[in-house]
Amino acid sequence: MKKLSLYIFTLLLLLSTGLATYAQGGRVILRREAAAARRAPNQAQRVKAIKRGFIAEKIAISPEQGQKFWPLYEQYQLELQGIREAQRANNTTTSPSPSQFSRNLEYKQKIIELQKHYYDEFAKVLPAEKASQVFKSEDEFTAQLLLRLKESGTTPPDE
């Protein structure tokens, strides 16, 4: 737990260094995300706040775009979480069966369909290149988070 806290603190420190640079250019939304990350009551919420700041930085979202984008993104995250929870519940049995495998493929298909749907929604409020960058930024964040957790020997927090 101490290693995870140290990791998150280090990640926050790195992000806040970048945020300070952007903040001088009027990037108010990034400062708010860093402040939210510091105030988050548990590890999973901190990671979500850091992720949000990471995505905001990667896609260079303006405050005006952010007002329209973030509610959509939160809805996407809620729907994605529901699918992943169902997928985890499907995979809890000790002996895999063909029907379990089929359901697992269905969950993966649902995730792909959800991403296609939300890409279209994101493209309504962001330029197309930024909309496509959202999913890439999520993947980059997850890869960096898992690498840091692996290096520190800790496990990721539940989402």
C-alpha positions as CSV (number, residue, x, y, z in Angstrom):
1,M,0.0,0.0,0.0
2,K,2.9,2.3,0.8
3,K,4.4,1.6,-2.6
4,L,1.2,2.4,-4.3
5,S,0.9,5.7,-2.4
6,L,4.5,6.5,-3.3
7,Y,3.8,5.7,-6.9
8,I,0.7,7.8,-7.1
9,F,2.5,10.7,-5.3
10,T,5.3,10.4,-7.9
11,L,2.9,10.3,-10.7
12,L,1.0,13.3,-9.3
13,L,4.3,15.2,-9.0
14,L,5.2,14.4,-12.6
15,L,1.8,15.4,-13.8
16,S,1.8,18.6,-11.7
17,T,5.1,19.6,-13.2
18,G,3.6,19.3,-16.6
19,L,0.5,21.0,-15.4
20,A,2.4,24.0,-14.1
21,T,3.9,24.5,-17.6
22,Y,0.4,24.3,-19.2
23,A,-1.1,26.4,-16.5
24,Q,1.0,29.4,-17.5
25,G,-0.6,29.2,-20.9
26,G,-4.1,29.4,-19.4
27,R,-4.9,25.7,-19.1
28,V,-7.3,26.1,-16.2
29,I,-8.9,22.6,-16.7
30,L,-5.6,20.8,-16.0
31,R,-5.1,22.7,-12.7
32,R,-8.5,21.7,-11.7
33,E,-7.8,18.0,-12.5
34,A,-4.6,18.1,-10.4
35,A,-6.4,19.6,-7.5
36,A,-9.1,17.0,-7.8
37,A,-6.5,14.2,-7.8
38,R,-5.0,15.6,-4.5
39,R,-8.5,15.7,-2.9
40,A,-9.6,12.3,-4.0
41,P,-10.4,10.2,-1.0
42,N,-9.2,6.8,-2.2
43,Q,-6.6,5.3,-4.6
44,A,-9.0,4.4,-7.4
45,Q,-10.5,7.9,-7.5
46,R,-7.0,9.4,-7.5
47,V,-6.0,7.2,-10.4
48,K,-9.2,8.3,-12.3
49,A,-8.4,12.0,-11.6
50,I,-4.8,11.5,-12.8
51,K,-6.1,9.7,-15.9
52,R,-8.4,12.5,-16.6
53,G,-5.6,15.0,-16.4
54,F,-3.4,12.8,-18.5
55,I,-6.1,12.6,-21.2
56,A,-6.7,16.3,-21.1
57,E,-3.0,17.0,-21.6
58,K,-2.7,14.4,-24.4
59,I,-5.6,15.7,-26.4
60,A,-5.0,19.4,-25.5
61,I,-8.6,20.0,-24.6
62,S,-9.8,23.5,-24.2
63,P,-12.1,24.5,-21.3
64,E,-15.0,25.1,-23.7
65,Q,-14.5,21.6,-25.3
66,G,-14.0,20.1,-21.8
67,Q,-17.5,21.4,-20.7
68,K,-19.0,19.3,-23.4
69,F,-16.6,16.4,-23.5
70,W,-16.2,15.4,-19.8
71,P,-19.8,14.6,-19.2
72,L,-19.8,12.3,-22.3
73,Y,-16.5,10.7,-21.2
74,E,-18.0,10.0,-17.7
75,Q,-21.0,8.4,-19.3
76,Y,-18.7,6.3,-21.5
77,Q,-16.7,5.2,-18.4
78,L,-19.8,4.2,-16.5
79,E,-21.1,2.1,-19.4
80,L,-17.6,0.6,-19.9
81,Q,-17.4,-0.3,-16.2
82,G,-20.8,-2.0,-16.4
83,I,-19.6,-4.2,-19.3
84,R,-16.3,-5.0,-17.5
85,E,-18.0,-5.9,-14.3
86,A,-20.3,-8.3,-16.2
87,Q,-17.3,-9.7,-17.9
88,R,-15.5,-10.3,-14.6
89,A,-18.6,-12.0,-13.2
90,N,-18.6,-14.3,-16.2
91,N,-15.0,-15.2,-15.7
92,T,-15.3,-16.1,-12.0
93,T,-15.9,-19.8,-12.4
94,T,-13.0,-22.1,-12.0
95,S,-13.6,-24.3,-15.0
96,P,-14.0,-22.4,-18.3
97,S,-16.8,-23.6,-20.5
98,P,-17.5,-23.0,-24.2
99,S,-20.5,-20.8,-23.3
100,Q,-18.3,-18.8,-21.0
101,F,-15.9,-18.2,-23.8
102,S,-18.7,-17.2,-26.1
103,R,-20.0,-14.7,-23.5
104,N,-16.5,-13.3,-23.1
105,L,-16.3,-12.7,-26.8
106,E,-19.7,-11.0,-26.6
107,Y,-18.4,-8.6,-23.9
108,K,-15.4,-7.8,-26.0
109,Q,-17.7,-7.0,-28.9
110,K,-19.9,-4.8,-26.7
111,I,-16.8,-2.8,-25.7
112,I,-15.9,-2.3,-29.4
113,E,-19.4,-1.2,-30.2
114,L,-19.4,1.2,-27.2
115,Q,-16.1,2.7,-28.3
116,K,-17.4,3.2,-31.9
117,H,-20.6,4.8,-30.5
118,Y,-18.6,7.2,-28.2
119,Y,-16.1,8.0,-30.9
120,D,-19.0,9.4,-32.8
121,E,-20.2,11.3,-29.7
122,F,-16.8,12.6,-29.0
123,A,-16.4,13.8,-32.6
124,K,-19.5,15.9,-32.2
125,V,-17.8,18.0,-29.5
126,L,-14.1,17.6,-30.4
127,P,-12.2,17.7,-33.7
128,A,-12.0,14.2,-35.2
129,E,-8.2,13.8,-34.5
130,K,-8.8,14.6,-30.8
131,A,-11.7,12.3,-30.6
132,S,-9.6,9.4,-31.9
133,Q,-6.8,10.4,-29.6
134,V,-9.0,9.8,-26.5
135,F,-8.9,6.0,-26.8
136,K,-5.1,6.0,-27.6
137,S,-4.5,8.3,-24.6
138,E,-6.4,5.8,-22.4
139,D,-4.3,3.0,-23.6
140,E,-1.1,5.0,-23.0
141,F,-2.2,5.8,-19.5
142,T,-3.0,2.2,-18.7
143,A,0.3,1.0,-20.1
144,Q,2.3,3.5,-18.1
145,L,0.3,2.8,-14.9
146,L,0.7,-0.9,-15.2
147,L,4.4,-0.5,-15.9
148,R,4.9,1.7,-12.9
149,L,2.9,-0.7,-10.7
150,K,4.9,-3.7,-12.0
151,E,8.2,-1.8,-11.3
152,S,7.1,-1.0,-7.7
153,G,5.7,-4.5,-7.1
154,T,2.2,-3.4,-6.3
155,T,-1.2,-4.4,-7.7
156,P,-3.5,-1.9,-9.4
157,P,-6.5,-0.5,-7.5
158,D,-9.9,-1.8,-8.5
159,E,-11.8,0.6,-10.7
